[in-house]
């Protein structure tokens, strides 16, 4: 290329090489642009550029910042695409609405719905039964921790539930069990004397063939001892021990149990199961061996001398913990009543 041609090319390209005609950078208007941002298509100097969040491209700092913000927004929004999110949302919403009362019927509505149903299928009755059970268990747990005042409050709530349920299920096979449970809650709140009197008042109305009768009598004996009626408590417990260890009475009791179960199953399995559940909750479903152990323990705890109890412990091959009574009173007709000693 000759000198003349070079001179002509320089004349043509000189304006293009002059930096003064290059576009200005957006970040520094006084400086010529070096690069275009692939996101916003604006011109910048190298100093205004940085890698994007993925580290794959050079973008301006503004686009990089907006990209990070968009990513932080996109991550929580991705949860909306998860099926579990809607399941959890439904459960939380249902719980919130239930707390507000929606779908949670009140007492009047439950009683209205129970009309026409047999007692063992009535929702309000089952609600009272479970409430009484929970309050009773809470009272016992607090009593074990020596928190007697709180235990008494929970026992009072349990008694309230059992008494209301007694009226609600009046005339059913479990009415007497519930009346006993309500009386026992008096003792649980620190009033064994009132509890015993209430139990004693049930004696004329409590059928001897009732499957809970023996357990009822044990509770009568316990509250008699706790309320200071040692003679009556001893008499009641000794009669129970005699009936359990006597072969003839034991066979008769077994036959009564068989007849009771046959009668219950005849009324329907649901009816029988519900009756047994009530007996369990009210502490009246107790086997004879447990009743015998309970009688022995009560007499030993209250240091009531009993020749019959001592004999039973010897028969069981254990050390005698109940002192023998030189003049045991196991004769005569047993009448559970309030007799001042």
Phi and psi restraints in degrees (value plus and minus 20) as a CYANA .aco file:
   2 UNK   PHI     -99.0   -59.0
   2 UNK   PSI     151.3   191.3
   3 UNK   PHI     -84.0   -44.0
   3 UNK   PSI     -53.1   -13.1
   4 UNK   PHI     -89.7   -49.7
   4 UNK   PSI     -60.2   -20.2
   5 UNK   PHI     -86.9   -46.9
   5 UNK   PSI     -62.8   -22.8
   6 UNK   PHI     -78.2   -38.2
   6 UNK   PSI     -60.8   -20.8
   7 UNK   PHI     -84.2   -44.2
   7 UNK   PSI     -60.1   -20.1
   8 UNK   PHI     -88.3   -48.3
   8 UNK   PSI     -58.6   -18.6
   9 UNK   PHI     -85.3   -45.3
   9 UNK   PSI     -59.7   -19.7
  10 UNK   PHI     -83.4   -43.4
  10 UNK   PSI     -56.0   -16.0
  11 UNK   PHI     -86.7   -46.7
  11 UNK   PSI     -55.5   -15.5
  12 UNK   PHI     -95.7   -55.7
  12 UNK   PSI     -61.6   -21.6
  13 UNK   PHI    -104.3   -64.3
  13 UNK   PSI     -36.0     4.0
  14 UNK   PHI     -77.3   -37.3
  14 UNK   PSI     -63.1   -23.1
  15 UNK   PHI     -83.4   -43.4
  15 UNK   PSI     -53.2   -13.2
  16 UNK   PHI     -92.6   -52.6
  16 UNK   PSI     -50.3   -10.3
  17 UNK   PHI    -100.7   -60.7
  17 UNK   PSI     -32.2     7.8
  18 UNK   PHI     -95.2   -55.2
  18 UNK   PSI      96.7   136.7
  19 UNK   PHI     -85.0   -45.0
  19 UNK   PSI     -38.3     1.7
  20 UNK   PHI     -86.7   -46.7
  20 UNK   PSI     -39.9     0.1
  21 UNK   PHI    -117.6   -77.6
  21 UNK   PSI     -21.4    18.6
  22 UNK   PHI     -94.6   -54.6
  22 UNK   PSI     128.9   168.9
  23 UNK   PHI     -84.7   -44.7
  23 UNK   PSI     129.6   169.6
  24 UNK   PHI    -100.0   -60.0
  24 UNK   PSI     131.0   171.0
  25 UNK   PHI     -97.4   -57.4
  25 UNK   PSI     126.5   166.5
  26 UNK   PHI     -90.9   -50.9
  26 UNK   PSI     -51.4   -11.4
  27 UNK   PHI    -102.2   -62.2
  27 UNK   PSI     -49.6    -9.6
  28 UNK   PHI    -155.9  -115.9
  28 UNK   PSI      69.9   109.9
  29 UNK   PHI     -76.8   -36.8
  29 UNK   PSI     -43.6    -3.6
  30 UNK   PHI    -101.3   -61.3
  30 UNK   PSI     -28.3    11.7
  31 UNK   PHI    -131.2   -91.2
  31 UNK   PSI     126.8   166.8
  32 UNK   PHI     -91.4   -51.4
  32 UNK   PSI     129.0   169.0
  33 UNK   PHI     -91.4   -51.4
  33 UNK   PSI     127.6   167.6
  34 UNK   PHI    -129.9   -89.9
  34 UNK   PSI     -49.5    -9.5
  35 UNK   PHI    -174.4  -134.4
  35 UNK   PSI     136.2   176.2
  36 UNK   PHI    -124.8   -84.8
  36 UNK   PSI     113.2   153.2
  37 UNK   PHI     -92.3   -52.3
  37 UNK   PSI     106.2   146.2
  38 UNK   PHI     -89.0   -49.0
  38 UNK   PSI     -34.9     5.1
  39 UNK   PHI    -107.5   -67.5
  39 UNK   PSI     -77.7   -37.7
  40 UNK   PHI    -116.9   -76.9
  40 UNK   PSI     -26.9    13.1
  41 UNK   PHI      41.5    81.5
  41 UNK   PSI       8.2    48.2
  42 UNK   PHI    -121.9   -81.9
  42 UNK   PSI     138.5   178.5
  43 UNK   PHI    -112.2   -72.2
  43 UNK   PSI     119.6   159.6
  44 UNK   PHI    -164.7  -124.7
  44 UNK   PSI     145.2   185.2
  45 UNK   PHI    -105.6   -65.6
  45 UNK   PSI     147.8   187.8
  46 UNK   PHI     -80.9   -40.9
  46 UNK   PSI     -52.5   -12.5
  47 UNK   PHI     -85.7   -45.7
  47 UNK   PSI     -42.6    -2.6
  48 UNK   PHI    -108.3   -68.3
  48 UNK   PSI     -20.2    19.8
  49 UNK   PHI    -121.3   -81.3
  49 UNK   PSI     133.9   173.9
  50 UNK   PHI    -177.1  -137.1
  50 UNK   PSI     148.1   188.1
  51 UNK   PHI     -95.6   -55.6
  51 UNK   PSI     126.5   166.5
  52 UNK   PHI     -95.1   -55.1
  52 UNK   PSI    -198.7  -158.7
  53 UNK   PHI     -81.6   -41.6
  53 UNK   PSI     -55.4   -15.4
  54 UNK   PHI     -98.8   -58.8
  54 UNK   PSI     -31.7     8.3
  55 UNK   PHI      52.1    92.1
  55 UNK   PSI       4.7    44.7
  56 UNK   PHI    -126.4   -86.4
  56 UNK   PSI     -43.9    -3.9
  57 UNK   PHI    -155.3  -115.3
  57 UNK   PSI     135.0   175.0
  58 UNK   PHI    -109.8   -69.8
  58 UNK   PSI     101.8   141.8
  59 UNK   PHI    -151.9  -111.9
  59 UNK   PSI     144.3   184.3
  60 UNK   PHI     -89.3   -49.3
  60 UNK   PSI     141.2   181.2
  61 UNK   PHI     -84.6   -44.6
  61 UNK   PSI     -52.9   -12.9
  62 UNK   PHI     -84.4   -44.4
  62 UNK   PSI     -64.6   -24.6
  63 UNK   PHI     -86.7   -46.7
  63 UNK   PSI     -56.6   -16.6
  64 UNK   PHI     -83.5   -43.5
  64 UNK   PSI     -62.6   -22.6
  65 UNK   PHI     -84.3   -44.3
  65 UNK   PSI     -64.9   -24.9
  66 UNK   PHI     -87.4   -47.4
  66 UNK   PSI     -51.9   -11.9
  67 UNK   PHI     -86.8   -46.8
  67 UNK   PSI     -60.8   -20.8
  68 UNK   PHI     -85.6   -45.6
  68 UNK   PSI     -59.1   -19.1
  69 UNK   PHI     -85.4   -45.4
  69 UNK   PSI     -61.7   -21.7
  70 UNK   PHI     -84.6   -44.6
  70 UNK   PSI     -58.1   -18.1
  71 UNK   PHI     -86.0   -46.0
  71 UNK   PSI     -60.0   -20.0
  72 UNK   PHI     -87.5   -47.5
  72 UNK   PSI     -47.4    -7.4
  73 UNK   PHI    -100.4   -60.4
  73 UNK   PSI     -55.4   -15.4
  74 UNK   PHI     -89.7   -49.7
  74 UNK   PSI     -53.2   -13.2
  75 UNK   PHI     -82.3   -42.3
  75 UNK   PSI     -70.5   -30.5
  76 UNK   PHI     -84.3   -44.3
  76 UNK   PSI     -56.0   -16.0
  77 UNK   PHI     -85.7   -45.7
  77 UNK   PSI     -43.5    -3.5
  78 UNK   PHI     -86.4   -46.4
  78 UNK   PSI     -43.3    -3.3
  79 UNK   PHI     -82.8   -42.8
  79 UNK   PSI     -50.3   -10.3
  80 UNK   PHI     -84.4   -44.4
  80 UNK   PSI     -38.7     1.3
  81 UNK   PHI    -106.6   -66.6
  81 UNK   PSI     -25.0    15.0
  82 UNK   PHI    -108.4   -68.4
  82 UNK   PSI     110.0   150.0
  83 UNK   PHI     -81.9   -41.9
  83 UNK   PSI     -54.5   -14.5
  84 UNK   PHI     -82.7   -42.7
  84 UNK   PSI     -47.5    -7.5
  85 UNK   PHI     -82.2   -42.2
  85 UNK   PSI     -61.3   -21.3
  86 UNK   PHI     -93.3   -53.3
  86 UNK   PSI     -51.3   -11.3
  87 UNK   PHI     -84.9   -44.9
  87 UNK   PSI     -67.3   -27.3
  88 UNK   PHI     -82.5   -42.5
  88 UNK   PSI     -61.5   -21.5
  89 UNK   PHI     -82.6   -42.6
  89 UNK   PSI     -59.2   -19.2
  90 UNK   PHI     -85.0   -45.0
  90 UNK   PSI     -62.6   -22.6
  91 UNK   PHI     -84.1   -44.1
  91 UNK   PSI     -64.8   -24.8
  92 UNK   PHI     -84.0   -44.0
  92 UNK   PSI     -60.7   -20.7
  93 UNK   PHI     -86.1   -46.1
  93 UNK   PSI     -60.7   -20.7
  94 UNK   PHI     -84.4   -44.4
  94 UNK   PSI     -61.5   -21.5
  95 UNK   PHI     -83.6   -43.6
  95 UNK   PSI     -60.0   -20.0
  96 UNK   PHI     -84.6   -44.6
  96 UNK   PSI     -63.3   -23.3
  97 UNK   PHI     -87.0   -47.0
  97 UNK   PSI     -55.3   -15.3
  98 UNK   PHI     -84.6   -44.6
  98 UNK   PSI     -59.4   -19.4
  99 UNK   PHI     -85.0   -45.0
  99 UNK   PSI     -51.5   -11.5
 100 UNK   PHI     -98.1   -58.1
 100 UNK   PSI     -30.8     9.2
 101 UNK   PHI      88.0   128.0
 101 UNK   PSI     -26.6    13.4
 102 UNK   PHI     -92.9   -52.9
 102 UNK   PSI     106.0   146.0
 103 UNK   PHI      55.0    95.0
 103 UNK   PSI     -13.0    27.0
 104 UNK   PHI    -136.1   -96.1
 104 UNK   PSI      70.9   110.9
 105 UNK   PHI     -85.1   -45.1
 105 UNK   PSI     127.8   167.8
 106 UNK   PHI    -106.1   -66.1
 106 UNK   PSI    -195.9  -155.9
 107 UNK   PHI     -79.7   -39.7
 107 UNK   PSI     -69.5   -29.5
 108 UNK   PHI     -80.7   -40.7
 108 UNK   PSI     -61.9   -21.9
 109 UNK   PHI     -87.1   -47.1
 109 UNK   PSI     -59.8   -19.8
 110 UNK   PHI     -84.0   -44.0
 110 UNK   PSI     -63.3   -23.3
 111 UNK   PHI     -82.6   -42.6
 111 UNK   PSI     -59.7   -19.7
 112 UNK   PHI     -84.6   -44.6
 112 UNK   PSI     -60.5   -20.5
 113 UNK   PHI     -88.6   -48.6
 113 UNK   PSI     -47.9    -7.9
 114 UNK   PHI     -94.8   -54.8
 114 UNK   PSI     -36.6     3.4
 115 UNK   PHI     -81.9   -41.9
 115 UNK   PSI     111.7   151.7
 116 UNK   PHI      73.0   113.0
 116 UNK   PSI     -29.5    10.5
 117 UNK   PHI    -119.5   -79.5
 117 UNK   PSI     129.3   169.3
 118 UNK   PHI     -84.2   -44.2
 118 UNK   PSI     138.2   178.2
 119 UNK   PHI     -77.5   -37.5
 119 UNK   PSI     -55.7   -15.7
 120 UNK   PHI     -95.9   -55.9
 120 UNK   PSI     -23.5    16.5
 121 UNK   PHI    -134.7   -94.7
 121 UNK   PSI     -13.4    26.6
 122 UNK   PHI    -101.1   -61.1
 122 UNK   PSI     102.9   142.9
 123 UNK   PHI     -86.7   -46.7
 123 UNK   PSI     -60.8   -20.8
 124 UNK   PHI     -87.2   -47.2
 124 UNK   PSI     -56.7   -16.7
 125 UNK   PHI     -83.0   -43.0
 125 UNK   PSI     -63.0   -23.0
 126 UNK   PHI     -85.4   -45.4
 126 UNK   PSI     -56.3   -16.3
 127 UNK   PHI     -82.0   -42.0
 127 UNK   PSI     -65.7   -25.7
 128 UNK   PHI     -84.4   -44.4
 128 UNK   PSI     -58.3   -18.3
 129 UNK   PHI     -83.5   -43.5
 129 UNK   PSI     -66.4   -26.4
 130 UNK   PHI     -87.7   -47.7
 130 UNK   PSI     -55.4   -15.4
 131 UNK   PHI     -85.9   -45.9
 131 UNK   PSI     -62.6   -22.6
 132 UNK   PHI     -82.4   -42.4
 132 UNK   PSI     -59.9   -19.9
 133 UNK   PHI     -82.8   -42.8
 133 UNK   PSI     -67.4   -27.4
 134 UNK   PHI     -83.2   -43.2
 134 UNK   PSI     -62.3   -22.3
 135 UNK   PHI     -85.6   -45.6
 135 UNK   PSI     -59.3   -19.3
 136 UNK   PHI     -84.4   -44.4
 136 UNK   PSI     -65.1   -25.1
 137 UNK   PHI     -85.2   -45.2
 137 UNK   PSI     -58.5   -18.5
 138 UNK   PHI     -84.5   -44.5
 138 UNK   PSI     -60.2   -20.2
 139 UNK   PHI     -82.6   -42.6
 139 UNK   PSI     -62.1   -22.1
 140 UNK   PHI     -86.4   -46.4
 140 UNK   PSI     -60.3   -20.3
 141 UNK   PHI     -83.1   -43.1
 141 UNK   PSI     -61.0   -21.0
 142 UNK   PHI     -88.5   -48.5
 142 UNK   PSI     -56.2   -16.2
 143 UNK   PHI     -85.9   -45.9
 143 UNK   PSI     -55.5   -15.5
 144 UNK   PHI     -84.8   -44.8
 144 UNK   PSI     -48.0    -8.0
 145 UNK   PHI    -113.4   -73.4
 145 UNK   PSI      -5.9    34.1
 146 UNK   PHI      43.6    83.6
 146 UNK   PSI       4.8    44.8
 147 UNK   PHI    -118.8   -78.8
 147 UNK   PSI      52.9    92.9
 148 UNK   PHI     -87.3   -47.3
 148 UNK   PSI     -57.5   -17.5
 149 UNK   PHI     -84.3   -44.3
 149 UNK   PSI     -66.5   -26.5
 150 UNK   PHI     -86.1   -46.1
 150 UNK   PSI     -58.5   -18.5
 151 UNK   PHI     -81.1   -41.1
 151 UNK   PSI     -58.9   -18.9
 152 UNK   PHI     -84.8   -44.8
 152 UNK   PSI     -58.4   -18.4
 153 UNK   PHI     -83.8   -43.8
 153 UNK   PSI     -64.1   -24.1
 154 UNK   PHI     -88.9   -48.9
 154 UNK   PSI     -54.5   -14.5
 155 UNK   PHI     -84.4   -44.4
 155 UNK   PSI     -57.2   -17.2
 156 UNK   PHI     -84.8   -44.8
 156 UNK   PSI     -58.7   -18.7
 157 UNK   PHI     -86.2   -46.2
 157 UNK   PSI     -60.0   -20.0
 158 UNK   PHI     -83.1   -43.1
 158 UNK   PSI     -62.3   -22.3
 159 UNK   PHI     -82.2   -42.2
 159 UNK   PSI     -60.9   -20.9
 160 UNK   PHI     -80.3   -40.3
 160 UNK   PSI     -62.5   -22.5
 161 UNK   PHI     -85.8   -45.8
 161 UNK   PSI     -64.4   -24.4
 162 UNK   PHI     -87.1   -47.1
 162 UNK   PSI     -57.0   -17.0
 163 UNK   PHI     -88.8   -48.8
 163 UNK   PSI     -61.4   -21.4
 164 UNK   PHI     -85.3   -45.3
 164 UNK   PSI     -58.0   -18.0
 165 UNK   PHI     -88.6   -48.6
 165 UNK   PSI     -52.2   -12.2
 166 UNK   PHI     -79.7   -39.7
 166 UNK   PSI     -63.2   -23.2
 167 UNK   PHI     -90.2   -50.2
 167 UNK   PSI     -55.9   -15.9
 168 UNK   PHI     -90.7   -50.7
 168 UNK   PSI     -56.7   -16.7
 169 UNK   PHI    -127.3   -87.3
 169 UNK   PSI      12.8    52.8
 170 UNK   PHI     -83.3   -43.3
 170 UNK   PSI     116.3   156.3
 171 UNK   PHI      67.8   107.8
 171 UNK   PSI     -22.2    17.8
 172 UNK   PHI    -110.5   -70.5
 172 UNK   PSI     155.5   195.5
 173 UNK   PHI     -90.3   -50.3
 173 UNK   PSI     -33.2     6.8
 174 UNK   PHI    -126.3   -86.3
 174 UNK   PSI     -13.3    26.7
 175 UNK   PHI     -79.9   -39.9
 175 UNK   PSI     -64.9   -24.9
 176 UNK   PHI     -86.3   -46.3
 176 UNK   PSI     -57.8   -17.8
 177 UNK   PHI     -79.4   -39.4
 177 UNK   PSI     -61.8   -21.8
 178 UNK   PHI     -90.1   -50.1
 178 UNK   PSI     -55.6   -15.6
 179 UNK   PHI     -85.9   -45.9
 179 UNK   PSI     -58.9   -18.9
 180 UNK   PHI     -83.9   -43.9
 180 UNK   PSI     -63.4   -23.4
 181 UNK   PHI     -81.0   -41.0
 181 UNK   PSI     -60.6   -20.6
 182 UNK   PHI     -84.4   -44.4
 182 UNK   PSI     -58.8   -18.8
 183 UNK   PHI     -87.8   -47.8
 183 UNK   PSI     -58.1   -18.1
 184 UNK   PHI     -84.8   -44.8
 184 UNK   PSI     -49.3    -9.3
 185 UNK   PHI     -89.9   -49.9
 185 UNK   PSI     -42.3    -2.3
 186 UNK   PHI     -84.4   -44.4
 186 UNK   PSI     -64.0   -24.0
 187 UNK   PHI     -86.2   -46.2
 187 UNK   PSI     -55.8   -15.8
 188 UNK   PHI     -86.1   -46.1
 188 UNK   PSI     -47.1    -7.1
 189 UNK   PHI    -115.1   -75.1
 189 UNK   PSI      -5.7    34.3
 190 UNK   PHI      75.4   115.4
 190 UNK   PSI       1.3    41.3
 191 UNK   PHI    -149.4  -109.4
 191 UNK   PSI      47.4    87.4
 192 UNK   PHI     -84.8   -44.8
 192 UNK   PSI     -49.8    -9.8
 193 UNK   PHI     -84.7   -44.7
 193 UNK   PSI     -66.8   -26.8
 194 UNK   PHI     -85.5   -45.5
 194 UNK   PSI     -57.4   -17.4
 195 UNK   PHI     -83.4   -43.4
 195 UNK   PSI     -62.1   -22.1
 196 UNK   PHI     -84.5   -44.5
 196 UNK   PSI     -64.4   -24.4
 197 UNK   PHI     -81.2   -41.2
 197 UNK   PSI     -57.9   -17.9
 198 UNK   PHI     -89.3   -49.3
 198 UNK   PSI     -58.6   -18.6
 199 UNK   PHI     -87.0   -47.0
 199 UNK   PSI     -61.2   -21.2
 200 UNK   PHI     -83.0   -43.0
 200 UNK   PSI     -53.9   -13.9
 201 UNK   PHI     -87.2   -47.2
 201 UNK   PSI     -39.0     1.0
 202 UNK   PHI    -104.2   -64.2
 202 UNK   PSI     -34.9     5.1
 203 UNK   PHI     -74.2   -34.2
 203 UNK   PSI     -66.4   -26.4
 204 UNK   PHI     -86.2   -46.2
 204 UNK   PSI     -38.7     1.3
 205 UNK   PHI    -125.7   -85.7
 205 UNK   PSI     -22.1    17.9
 206 UNK   PHI    -116.2   -76.2
 206 UNK   PSI      89.7   129.7
 207 UNK   PHI     -81.8   -41.8
 207 UNK   PSI     117.7   157.7
 208 UNK   PHI     -85.6   -45.6
 208 UNK   PSI     -46.0    -6.0
 209 UNK   PHI    -107.2   -67.2
 209 UNK   PSI     -19.8    20.2
 210 UNK   PHI     -84.5   -44.5
 210 UNK   PSI     115.9   155.9
 211 UNK   PHI     -82.6   -42.6
 211 UNK   PSI     -37.7     2.3
 212 UNK   PHI    -118.6   -78.6
 212 UNK   PSI     -13.8    26.2
 213 UNK   PHI     -84.8   -44.8
 213 UNK   PSI     -63.4   -23.4
 214 UNK   PHI     -83.1   -43.1
 214 UNK   PSI     -65.3   -25.3
 215 UNK   PHI     -83.0   -43.0
 215 UNK   PSI     -57.2   -17.2
 216 UNK   PHI     -80.1   -40.1
 216 UNK   PSI     -63.3   -23.3
 217 UNK   PHI     -87.3   -47.3
 217 UNK   PSI     -55.4   -15.4
 218 UNK   PHI     -82.6   -42.6
 218 UNK   PSI     -62.5   -22.5
 219 UNK   PHI     -84.2   -44.2
 219 UNK   PSI     -57.1   -17.1
 220 UNK   PHI     -81.1   -41.1
 220 UNK   PSI     -65.7   -25.7
 221 UNK   PHI     -82.8   -42.8
 221 UNK   PSI     -60.5   -20.5
 222 UNK   PHI     -82.1   -42.1
 222 UNK   PSI     -68.2   -28.2
 223 UNK   PHI     -90.2   -50.2
 223 UNK   PSI     -49.0    -9.0
 224 UNK   PHI     -83.1   -43.1
 224 UNK   PSI     -64.6   -24.6
 225 UNK   PHI     -85.7   -45.7
 225 UNK   PSI     -63.3   -23.3
 226 UNK   PHI     -86.5   -46.5
 226 UNK   PSI     -46.2    -6.2
 227 UNK   PHI    -114.3   -74.3
 227 UNK   PSI     -13.5    26.5
 228 UNK   PHI      73.3   113.3
 228 UNK   PSI     -16.0    24.0
 229 UNK   PHI    -111.3   -71.3
 229 UNK   PSI      53.1    93.1
 230 UNK   PHI     -86.1   -46.1
 230 UNK   PSI     -61.7   -21.7
 231 UNK   PHI     -85.0   -45.0
 231 UNK   PSI     -65.4   -25.4
 232 UNK   PHI     -87.1   -47.1
 232 UNK   PSI     -62.0   -22.0
 233 UNK   PHI     -80.8   -40.8
 233 UNK   PSI     -63.5   -23.5
 234 UNK   PHI     -83.0   -43.0
 234 UNK   PSI     -64.0   -24.0
 235 UNK   PHI     -81.4   -41.4
 235 UNK   PSI     -63.7   -23.7
 236 UNK   PHI     -84.3   -44.3
 236 UNK   PSI     -66.2   -26.2
 237 UNK   PHI     -89.1   -49.1
 237 UNK   PSI     -56.6   -16.6
 238 UNK   PHI     -86.8   -46.8
 238 UNK   PSI     -58.1   -18.1
 239 UNK   PHI     -82.9   -42.9
 239 UNK   PSI     -58.1   -18.1
 240 UNK   PHI     -86.6   -46.6
 240 UNK   PSI     -65.5   -25.5
 241 UNK   PHI     -80.6   -40.6
 241 UNK   PSI     -59.7   -19.7
 242 UNK   PHI     -85.6   -45.6
 242 UNK   PSI     -60.5   -20.5
 243 UNK   PHI     -88.8   -48.8
 243 UNK   PSI     -50.1   -10.1
 244 UNK   PHI     -96.1   -56.1
 244 UNK   PSI     -58.6   -18.6
 245 UNK   PHI    -109.3   -69.3
 245 UNK   PSI     -36.2     3.8
 246 UNK   PHI     -94.1   -54.1
 246 UNK   PSI     106.4   146.4
 247 UNK   PHI     -83.3   -43.3
 247 UNK   PSI     -65.6   -25.6
 248 UNK   PHI     -84.7   -44.7
 248 UNK   PSI     -66.6   -26.6
 249 UNK   PHI     -85.7   -45.7
 249 UNK   PSI     -55.6   -15.6
 250 UNK   PHI     -85.5   -45.5
 250 UNK   PSI     -59.8   -19.8
 251 UNK   PHI     -85.5   -45.5
 251 UNK   PSI     -61.1   -21.1
 252 UNK   PHI     -83.4   -43.4
 252 UNK   PSI     -59.5   -19.5
 253 UNK   PHI     -84.1   -44.1
 253 UNK   PSI     -59.0   -19.0
 254 UNK   PHI     -83.9   -43.9
 254 UNK   PSI     -60.9   -20.9
 255 UNK   PHI     -85.2   -45.2
 255 UNK   PSI     -59.3   -19.3
 256 UNK   PHI     -80.1   -40.1
 256 UNK   PSI     -59.9   -19.9
 257 UNK   PHI     -84.5   -44.5
 257 UNK   PSI     -61.0   -21.0
 258 UNK   PHI     -83.0   -43.0
 258 UNK   PSI     -64.8   -24.8
 259 UNK   PHI     -83.1   -43.1
 259 UNK   PSI     -57.8   -17.8
 260 UNK   PHI     -83.7   -43.7
 260 UNK   PSI     -64.3   -24.3
 261 UNK   PHI     -86.5   -46.5
 261 UNK   PSI     -59.7   -19.7
 262 UNK   PHI     -84.5   -44.5
 262 UNK   PSI     -61.0   -21.0
 263 UNK   PHI     -85.2   -45.2
 263 UNK   PSI     -60.8   -20.8
 264 UNK   PHI     -84.9   -44.9
 264 UNK   PSI     -63.7   -23.7
 265 UNK   PHI     -87.6   -47.6
 265 UNK   PSI     -48.3    -8.3
 266 UNK   PHI     -87.1   -47.1
 266 UNK   PSI     -52.2   -12.2
 267 UNK   PHI     -97.3   -57.3
 267 UNK   PSI     -36.6     3.4
 268 UNK   PHI     109.3   149.3
 268 UNK   PSI     123.7   163.7
 269 UNK   PHI     -84.2   -44.2
 269 UNK   PSI     -59.8   -19.8
 270 UNK   PHI     -82.0   -42.0
 270 UNK   PSI     -59.8   -19.8
 271 UNK   PHI     -84.1   -44.1
 271 UNK   PSI     -65.4   -25.4
 272 UNK   PHI     -84.8   -44.8
 272 UNK   PSI     -64.6   -24.6
 273 UNK   PHI     -82.8   -42.8
 273 UNK   PSI     -60.0   -20.0
 274 UNK   PHI     -87.5   -47.5
 274 UNK   PSI     -58.4   -18.4
 275 UNK   PHI     -82.8   -42.8
 275 UNK   PSI     -62.8   -22.8
 276 UNK   PHI     -86.1   -46.1
 276 UNK   PSI     -54.6   -14.6
 277 UNK   PHI     -85.9   -45.9
 277 UNK   PSI     -61.0   -21.0
 278 UNK   PHI     -84.1   -44.1
 278 UNK   PSI     -62.7   -22.7
 279 UNK   PHI     -81.5   -41.5
 279 UNK   PSI     -57.9   -17.9
 280 UNK   PHI     -87.8   -47.8
 280 UNK   PSI     -65.1   -25.1
 281 UNK   PHI     -86.3   -46.3
 281 UNK   PSI     -54.8   -14.8
 282 UNK   PHI    -107.9   -67.9
 282 UNK   PSI     -10.6    29.4
 283 UNK   PHI      43.5    83.5
 283 UNK   PSI      16.2    56.2
 284 UNK   PHI    -138.7   -98.7
 284 UNK   PSI     -20.5    19.5
 285 UNK   PHI    -117.4   -77.4
 285 UNK   PSI      65.7   105.7
 286 UNK   PHI    -150.4  -110.4
 286 UNK   PSI     113.0   153.0
 287 UNK   PHI     -95.2   -55.2
 287 UNK   PSI     142.7   182.7
 288 UNK   PHI     -82.7   -42.7
 288 UNK   PSI     -58.7   -18.7
 289 UNK   PHI     -86.2   -46.2
 289 UNK   PSI     -56.6   -16.6
 290 UNK   PHI     -90.0   -50.0
 290 UNK   PSI     -56.7   -16.7
 291 UNK   PHI     -83.2   -43.2
 291 UNK   PSI     -62.1   -22.1
 292 UNK   PHI     -82.9   -42.9
 292 UNK   PSI     -65.1   -25.1
 293 UNK   PHI     -80.7   -40.7
 293 UNK   PSI     -59.4   -19.4
 294 UNK   PHI     -84.0   -44.0
 294 UNK   PSI     -61.4   -21.4
 295 UNK   PHI     -82.9   -42.9
 295 UNK   PSI     -65.8   -25.8
 296 UNK   PHI     -82.2   -42.2
 296 UNK   PSI     -61.7   -21.7
 297 UNK   PHI     -86.4   -46.4
 297 UNK   PSI     -59.7   -19.7
 298 UNK   PHI     -84.6   -44.6
 298 UNK   PSI     -64.8   -24.8
 299 UNK   PHI     -85.2   -45.2
 299 UNK   PSI     -58.5   -18.5
 300 UNK   PHI     -90.0   -50.0
 300 UNK   PSI     -61.3   -21.3
 301 UNK   PHI     -82.9   -42.9
 301 UNK   PSI     -61.7   -21.7
 302 UNK   PHI    -110.4   -70.4
 302 UNK   PSI     -15.4    24.6
 303 UNK   PHI      35.1    75.1
 303 UNK   PSI      26.4    66.4
 304 UNK   PHI    -116.2   -76.2
 304 UNK   PSI      98.0   138.0
 305 UNK   PHI     -86.5   -46.5
 305 UNK   PSI     115.3   155.3
 306 UNK   PHI    -173.8  -133.8
 306 UNK   PSI      97.2   137.2
 307 UNK   PHI     -86.9   -46.9
 307 UNK   PSI     -58.0   -18.0
 308 UNK   PHI     -85.8   -45.8
 308 UNK   PSI     -59.9   -19.9
 309 UNK   PHI     -86.1   -46.1
 309 UNK   PSI     -61.0   -21.0
 310 UNK   PHI     -83.0   -43.0
 310 UNK   PSI     -59.3   -19.3
 311 UNK   PHI     -84.6   -44.6
 311 UNK   PSI     -61.0   -21.0
 312 UNK   PHI     -83.3   -43.3
 312 UNK   PSI     -59.2   -19.2
 313 UNK   PHI     -87.8   -47.8
 313 UNK   PSI     -56.5   -16.5
 314 UNK   PHI     -86.3   -46.3
 314 UNK   PSI     -59.9   -19.9
 315 UNK   PHI     -84.5   -44.5
 315 UNK   PSI     -50.3   -10.3
 316 UNK   PHI    -102.2   -62.2
 316 UNK   PSI     -21.3    18.7
 317 UNK   PHI      53.4    93.4
 317 UNK   PSI      11.7    51.7
 318 UNK   PHI    -137.8   -97.8
 318 UNK   PSI     142.8   182.8
 319 UNK   PHI     -87.5   -47.5
 319 UNK   PSI     119.6   159.6
 320 UNK   PHI     -94.9   -54.9
 320 UNK   PSI     100.6   140.6
 321 UNK   PHI    -126.7   -86.7
 321 UNK   PSI     -30.2     9.8
 322 UNK   PHI    -123.2   -83.2
 322 UNK   PSI     102.5   142.5
 323 UNK   PHI     -85.3   -45.3
 323 UNK   PSI     124.8   164.8
 324 UNK   PHI     -93.1   -53.1
 324 UNK   PSI     125.3   165.3
 325 UNK   PHI    -117.7   -77.7
 325 UNK   PSI     100.6   140.6
 326 UNK   PHI     -86.0   -46.0
 326 UNK   PSI     -41.5    -1.5
 327 UNK   PHI    -155.9  -115.9
 327 UNK   PSI      52.5    92.5
 328 UNK   PHI     -85.9   -45.9
 328 UNK   PSI     122.8   162.8
 329 UNK   PHI    -130.0   -90.0
 329 UNK   PSI      70.2   110.2
 330 UNK   PHI    -142.3  -102.3
 330 UNK   PSI      -5.1    34.9
 331 UNK   PHI    -127.7   -87.7
 331 UNK   PSI     149.9   189.9
 332 UNK   PHI      68.5   108.5
 332 UNK   PSI     153.5   193.5
 333 UNK   PHI    -106.9   -66.9
 333 UNK   PSI     110.8   150.8
 334 UNK   PHI    -102.2   -62.2
 334 UNK   PSI     101.9   141.9
 335 UNK   PHI    -146.7  -106.7
 335 UNK   PSI      97.0   137.0
 336 UNK   PHI    -106.1   -66.1
 336 UNK   PSI      86.4   126.4
 337 UNK   PHI    -170.1  -130.1
 337 UNK   PSI     150.3   190.3
 338 UNK   PHI    -105.5   -65.5
 338 UNK   PSI      78.1   118.1
 339 UNK   PHI    -134.1   -94.1
 339 UNK   PSI     101.4   141.4
 340 UNK   PHI     -94.5   -54.5
 340 UNK   PSI     113.8   153.8
